[in-house]
Amino acid sequence: MKKKLMLFALMLSLSISSAGVCSAADNYEDVGENQSEWTEQLDRGLVAVPTQNGVYLSWRLQADEDNRFGDGDTNVSFDIYRDGEKIATETNTTNYLDTNGTKNSKYSVASSNETEENLTNTISYDKNKITVNAAKRGLNVYAVKYSEGKLDKIEKFDITKTGTSEFTTDFDIDKAFLWDGLTPAENTTNNEAIMMSDGYLTIPLDKPADETIYDNSGSEVGTYSFAPADCSVGDLDGDGEYEIVVKWTSNERDVGNAGYSGTVRSSLTAQSYGKTI
């Protein structure tokens, strides 16, 4: 039990260091010096929106799944599942209207080379080989070896595609872990649609506490509340999902006007789950 707790603490600390804001570059593809941009390894991003005519589904097409605008060898088709049952195959678009769906329906989408059963994150290992089935990109694999009851070696691998990936270490593995940021990912599913029951997604904001502003003499100018201003999105932690960067301001003033302005702060919000991180 003590070894498990120590190992969990170690894995947690490694996840913190590997899943921080700056670590998203670890999951970016090396596109070479002749190209001016990187590609985020985003997941399928499946959403479901109830309408008067049924439930509208929309999802992402990955660059390696298309040979017209992307870099794929072929164009994939998609199997659509409602409540675990296949209901349709879509070959030309990345959207579908389910006329029999309701806001209580649960949806998933699998590309033509996958099945719904394969969209669960699983990991297995034998000697120095690891096999992972990934339902999303951006996961991390850790392989560890013990010596005399202590951690001896550890190696990390990044998941850059869905489906099956294989990795090889230079040591016999005692334990292998599959992680999604700070969370164990083994036997989890990442393919279920986000149901926007009201036609939109509500994301709670963690508003900073009011601040009091003072002038140069130390006299109080006033107390002001923060309000959200500009927002931007990006996969900052490399987990395949967008985060929203929120800019907060209080008593914002133009520099051409006399007076004192408040501070500017920022926060990150996880879009998919409506949680502030």
C-alpha positions as CSV (number, residue, x, y, z in Angstrom):
1,M,0.0,0.0,0.0
2,K,2.8,2.4,0.8
3,K,4.5,1.7,-2.5
4,K,1.2,2.4,-4.3
5,L,0.7,5.7,-2.5
6,M,4.3,6.8,-3.2
7,L,3.9,5.8,-6.9
8,F,0.6,7.7,-7.1
9,A,2.3,10.8,-5.7
10,L,5.2,10.4,-8.1
11,M,2.8,10.0,-11.1
12,L,0.8,13.0,-9.9
13,S,3.9,15.2,-9.7
14,L,5.0,14.0,-13.1
15,S,1.6,14.8,-14.6
16,I,1.7,18.3,-13.1
17,S,5.1,18.9,-14.7
18,S,4.1,17.3,-18.0
19,A,0.6,18.8,-18.3
20,G,1.3,22.4,-17.4
21,V,0.5,25.3,-19.7
22,C,3.8,25.1,-21.5
23,S,3.7,21.3,-22.1
24,A,1.2,21.4,-24.9
25,A,4.1,21.8,-27.3
26,D,5.1,18.2,-26.3
27,N,2.0,17.0,-28.3
28,Y,2.6,19.3,-31.3
29,E,3.9,17.7,-34.4
30,D,7.3,18.9,-35.7
31,V,6.3,20.5,-38.9
32,G,9.8,21.7,-39.9
33,E,11.4,25.1,-40.3
34,N,9.7,25.7,-43.7
35,Q,6.2,25.9,-42.1
36,S,5.0,28.7,-39.9
37,E,2.4,27.0,-37.7
38,W,1.9,24.0,-35.4
39,T,-1.2,21.8,-35.4
40,E,-3.0,21.1,-32.2
41,Q,-3.8,17.5,-31.5
42,L,-7.5,18.0,-30.8
43,D,-10.0,15.3,-30.1
44,R,-13.3,14.7,-32.1
45,G,-15.2,17.4,-30.3
46,L,-18.6,15.8,-30.8
47,V,-21.5,18.0,-29.8
48,A,-25.3,17.3,-30.0
49,V,-27.9,20.1,-30.2
50,P,-31.7,19.3,-29.9
51,T,-33.8,21.0,-32.6
52,Q,-37.4,20.9,-33.7
53,N,-36.6,18.2,-36.3
54,G,-34.4,16.0,-34.0
55,V,-30.9,16.1,-32.7
56,Y,-28.2,17.8,-34.7
57,L,-24.6,16.3,-34.4
58,S,-21.4,17.9,-35.4
59,W,-17.7,16.7,-35.0
60,R,-14.2,17.4,-36.1
61,L,-12.4,15.9,-39.1
62,Q,-8.7,15.3,-38.4
63,A,-6.2,16.3,-41.0
64,D,-5.0,12.8,-41.5
65,E,-8.6,11.6,-42.2
66,D,-9.0,13.6,-45.4
67,N,-7.0,13.6,-48.7
68,R,-8.7,16.6,-50.2
69,F,-7.8,19.3,-47.8
70,G,-5.7,17.3,-45.3
71,D,-2.7,14.9,-45.5
72,G,-4.6,11.6,-45.2
73,D,-4.2,8.8,-47.7
74,T,-8.0,8.3,-47.9
75,N,-11.2,9.9,-46.8
76,V,-12.8,8.3,-43.8
77,S,-16.5,7.7,-43.2
78,F,-18.1,7.8,-39.8
79,D,-20.4,5.4,-37.9
80,I,-22.9,7.2,-35.7
81,Y,-24.3,5.6,-32.5
82,R,-27.2,6.5,-30.3
83,D,-27.5,4.9,-26.9
84,G,-24.9,2.3,-27.9
85,E,-26.7,1.3,-31.2
86,K,-25.4,2.1,-34.6
87,I,-28.0,4.3,-36.4
88,A,-26.2,5.6,-39.5
89,T,-23.0,6.0,-41.5
90,E,-21.9,9.4,-42.8
91,T,-19.5,9.4,-45.7
92,N,-19.5,13.0,-47.0
93,T,-19.9,15.4,-44.0
94,T,-19.0,15.7,-40.3
95,N,-22.6,16.4,-39.2
96,Y,-25.8,14.4,-39.0
97,L,-29.5,15.1,-38.0
98,D,-31.0,12.3,-36.0
99,T,-34.8,12.7,-36.5
100,N,-35.5,10.2,-33.8
101,G,-33.2,11.6,-31.2
102,T,-34.1,13.4,-28.0
103,K,-32.2,15.6,-25.5
104,N,-31.8,12.4,-23.3
105,S,-30.1,10.5,-26.1
106,K,-26.4,9.6,-25.7
107,Y,-24.3,9.8,-28.9
108,S,-20.9,8.7,-30.1
109,V,-19.1,8.7,-33.4
110,A,-16.4,6.4,-34.7
111,S,-14.4,6.7,-37.8
112,S,-14.6,3.9,-40.4
113,N,-11.5,2.1,-39.1
114,E,-12.8,2.1,-35.5
115,T,-15.7,0.6,-33.6
116,E,-17.6,2.1,-30.7
117,E,-16.2,-0.6,-28.4
118,N,-12.7,0.5,-29.4
119,L,-13.3,4.1,-28.2
120,T,-12.5,3.2,-24.6
121,N,-9.0,4.1,-23.4
122,T,-7.1,0.9,-22.6
123,I,-3.5,-0.1,-22.0
124,S,-1.7,-3.4,-21.8
125,Y,2.0,-4.3,-21.5
126,D,4.3,-7.2,-21.7
127,K,8.1,-7.1,-21.0
128,N,9.2,-4.0,-22.8
129,K,6.2,-3.5,-25.1
130,I,3.1,-1.3,-24.5
131,T,-0.1,-1.4,-26.5
132,V,-2.6,1.5,-26.1
133,N,-6.0,2.0,-27.6
134,A,-6.9,5.7,-27.3
135,A,-10.3,7.2,-27.7
136,K,-8.7,10.7,-28.0
137,R,-5.4,12.4,-28.7
138,G,-3.3,14.1,-26.1
139,L,-3.0,11.3,-23.6
140,N,0.3,10.3,-21.9
141,V,1.7,6.9,-21.2
142,Y,4.2,6.3,-18.4
143,A,6.2,3.1,-18.1
144,V,8.1,2.4,-14.8
145,K,10.5,-0.1,-13.5
146,Y,11.4,-0.8,-9.8
147,S,14.6,-2.0,-8.3
148,E,14.7,-3.3,-4.7
149,G,11.3,-1.7,-4.1
150,K,12.3,1.7,-5.3
151,L,11.6,3.5,-8.6
152,D,14.5,2.7,-11.0
153,K,13.4,3.9,-14.4
154,I,10.5,5.8,-16.0
155,E,9.7,6.7,-19.6
156,K,7.0,8.8,-21.0
157,F,5.2,8.6,-24.4
158,D,2.6,10.9,-26.0
159,I,-0.5,9.7,-27.8
160,T,-0.8,11.7,-31.1
161,K,-3.6,9.7,-32.7
162,T,-6.8,7.8,-31.9
163,G,-6.9,4.0,-32.2
164,T,-4.0,1.6,-31.4
165,S,-0.5,2.8,-30.7
166,E,2.5,0.6,-29.7
167,F,5.6,1.7,-27.7
168,T,8.8,0.0,-26.8
169,T,11.1,0.8,-23.8
170,D,14.7,-0.2,-23.2
171,F,13.7,-2.0,-19.9
172,D,11.2,-4.6,-18.7
173,I,8.1,-2.8,-17.5
174,D,6.8,-3.4,-14.0
175,K,3.8,-1.0,-14.4
176,A,2.4,1.2,-17.2
177,F,-0.1,4.0,-16.7
178,L,-2.4,5.9,-19.1
179,W,-3.0,9.5,-18.0
180,D,-5.1,12.4,-19.2
181,G,-3.5,15.5,-17.7
182,L,-3.9,14.9,-13.9
183,T,-6.4,12.1,-14.3
184,P,-5.9,8.4,-14.8
185,A,-7.4,7.6,-18.3
186,E,-7.4,3.8,-18.3
187,N,-10.9,2.3,-19.1
188,T,-12.4,5.8,-19.6
189,T,-14.4,6.9,-22.6
190,N,-13.9,10.2,-24.3
191,N,-16.2,9.9,-27.3
192,E,-19.6,10.7,-25.9
193,A,-21.2,13.9,-27.3
194,I,-21.7,17.0,-25.2
195,M,-25.4,17.5,-25.2
196,M,-26.4,21.1,-25.4
197,S,-29.9,20.7,-24.1
198,D,-30.8,24.4,-24.3
199,G,-29.0,24.9,-27.6
200,Y,-25.9,26.2,-26.0
201,L,-23.3,25.3,-23.4
202,T,-23.2,27.2,-20.1
203,I,-19.7,27.6,-18.7
204,P,-19.4,28.9,-15.1
205,L,-16.9,31.7,-14.6
206,D,-14.8,32.0,-11.5
207,K,-15.0,35.7,-10.9
208,P,-12.1,37.3,-8.9
209,A,-12.9,39.0,-5.7
210,D,-13.5,42.8,-5.8
211,E,-10.4,44.9,-5.5
212,T,-9.8,48.3,-3.8
213,I,-7.6,50.8,-5.7
214,Y,-5.4,53.3,-4.0
215,D,-3.7,56.4,-5.4
216,N,0.0,57.2,-5.0
217,S,-0.5,58.8,-1.6
218,G,-2.3,55.6,-0.3
219,S,-5.7,57.2,-0.2
220,E,-8.6,54.9,-1.3
221,V,-9.9,55.6,-4.8
222,G,-12.7,53.1,-4.7
223,T,-13.6,49.4,-4.7
224,Y,-14.5,47.8,-8.1
225,S,-15.8,44.5,-9.4
226,F,-14.1,42.5,-12.1
227,A,-16.0,41.8,-15.4
228,P,-15.0,39.4,-18.2
229,A,-13.5,41.1,-21.2
230,D,-11.7,39.4,-24.1
231,C,-11.6,35.6,-24.5
232,S,-9.4,33.3,-26.5
233,V,-9.3,29.5,-26.9
234,G,-6.4,27.0,-27.3
235,D,-5.4,23.6,-26.1
236,L,-3.0,24.9,-23.5
237,D,-2.3,21.6,-21.6
238,G,-2.2,19.3,-24.6
239,D,-5.1,17.1,-23.6
240,G,-6.9,17.4,-26.9
241,E,-9.6,19.8,-25.6
242,Y,-9.9,23.6,-25.8
243,E,-9.4,25.8,-22.8
244,I,-10.9,29.3,-22.7
245,V,-8.6,32.1,-21.6
246,V,-10.7,34.8,-19.9
247,K,-9.4,38.3,-19.4
248,W,-10.8,40.1,-16.3
249,T,-10.7,43.9,-15.8
250,S,-11.9,46.3,-13.1
251,N,-12.3,50.0,-13.5
252,E,-10.8,49.9,-17.0
253,R,-9.7,53.3,-18.3
254,D,-8.2,54.6,-21.5
255,V,-4.6,55.8,-21.0
256,G,-5.7,59.2,-22.4
257,N,-7.9,59.9,-19.4
258,A,-6.6,60.9,-16.0
259,G,-7.3,58.5,-13.1
260,Y,-6.4,55.1,-11.8
261,S,-7.4,51.8,-13.5
262,G,-7.7,48.4,-11.9
263,T,-5.5,45.4,-12.5
264,V,-5.9,42.9,-15.4
265,R,-6.2,39.2,-14.6
266,S,-6.7,36.1,-16.6
267,S,-8.1,32.7,-15.8
268,L,-8.5,29.4,-17.7
269,T,-11.8,27.6,-18.1
270,A,-12.2,24.0,-19.3
271,Q,-14.8,24.2,-22.0
272,S,-16.0,20.7,-22.2
273,Y,-16.9,20.2,-18.6
274,G,-17.7,23.7,-17.5
275,K,-15.0,23.7,-14.8
276,T,-12.6,26.4,-13.9
277,I,-9.0,25.1,-13.8
